[in-house]
Amino acid sequence: MKVGFTGTQQGMSQRQKEGFTRLILSLKMIEFHHGDCIGADSEAHDIVRNMNRNTEIVIHPPSNSSKRGFKKGDLVRKELPYLERNMLIVQETRLLVTTPFSLQEELRSGTWATIRYARKMGKPVLILDR
């Protein structure tokens, strides 16, 4: 399965990290796509790399590198503006896993914009609560 990920730049809570780890162990994941930002993207990258070394990690870097995590992936896509990059993550994957800062939908949140786009595209979205 190809899995996309988006989360808050503040990072995942301990509960989200534990839930994400359990999820990773239960999926037959062949690719993991993330946006290479500081916070949750970087944490998820490390969990996947440590738990499932056979999974190919695909990085979708932002064109604005000020909050980039600079993780080492197996494939690196072209740098794009945040929203375009997030749309590509959704388009290239079958499931979107998310770790938002709040379960309350926010209008000016890249994580929530990605969730809305995935839903519009008919993709399953898994939201891990804090």
N, C-alpha and C positions, 0 to 999 in steps of 0.2 A: 504494500500500500504506500502511496505517496501522501505524506502528511505535511501540511503547512502550519506555521506557528506565528502568532502575534501576541505581544504582551506589553505591559507597561515599562517605561524606562526606569521606574522606581524599583523594578525587580519583583520577583515572585515572593509571596509569603511562604513560610515553612509548609503550610498546608497545601499550597499550590505546588510546591516542589515535590512533596510526597505524592500528591495525586498524579502529577505529570510523570514521575518515575514509575508508578504502578501502571499507568497507561502505556508507557513506552515498552514495558516488559510484556504487556498483553497483546500488543499489535505486531503483525508481521510486516514491519515497515522496511521498505527498500530505499526510500528517499525521504529526507527531512529537509524542508525548505524554511528558511527564516531570513529576516531583514537585517541582521548583523548590527543591531543597535546595542548600546549599553543596557544593562538591566536584564529584563526577562529573556530577550533573545540570546544574550551571551550565556545566561544561566542554563537555558534549555539546550543550547549547543553543547555545553560541557556535560550535561546529563546524558544526552544522546551519545556523545562520543565515548563516554566512560561505560555506559550500560550496553551499548550495541555497536560494536566496532565494525560490523558488516554493513551498516546503514550508510548510504552515500549522503553526505551533507551538501546541500545546494544553498549557496549564499546569494542573497539579492541585496547588494549594498545600496545605501542611499547616496544620492549625488552630493548631499550636504554631509560631510564627514565629521562634523563637530561632535556628534553623539554616536559615532560608529564604534563597534566593539572590536573590529579587526580580527575576527576569528578566522582560523584556517579551515576552509572547506574543501571538499573534493571537486566541486565545480563552483565557479563564481560568475554570476550573470552581470550584465552591463549595469553600471550605476544609473539609477533613475531617481526622480523626485519621490518622496515618501509615498504619496497616494498611488502613483503609477506602479511603483515597486510592489506595494501591498496587493494591488489588483493582479499583478503577474503571479504572485505567490498563490493566490486563490485559483487562478486559471490553471496553473500547472499541477495542482494537487487535488486529491479526492476528499480529504477531510481537513478542516481547519480547527486546530486546538488553540484556545485563547486563555490568557491569564490577565484579565483587566484589573485595574486598580479598584474598581467598584462594579457591582452588578447593576447599578443604576446606569442606564444608557446615557452617554454623554455626547453632545453634538460636536465638540471640538477635541475629539480624541481619535488618534490614528487607529488605535485598537478597535474602537467601536465603529469607525468608518469601515474597517476591514470586515468586521462581523456583519454589518449591514450589506456590504457588497456580496459576501459569500452567501448570505441568505437569499439575496436577489438572484444570484446565479444558481440557486437550488442546491448548493453544497451543504453537507452536514457540518454543523458548528458545535464544538464541545467547549463550554465555558467552565473553567475551573474557578470555584469560589475562593476568596481569600480566607 
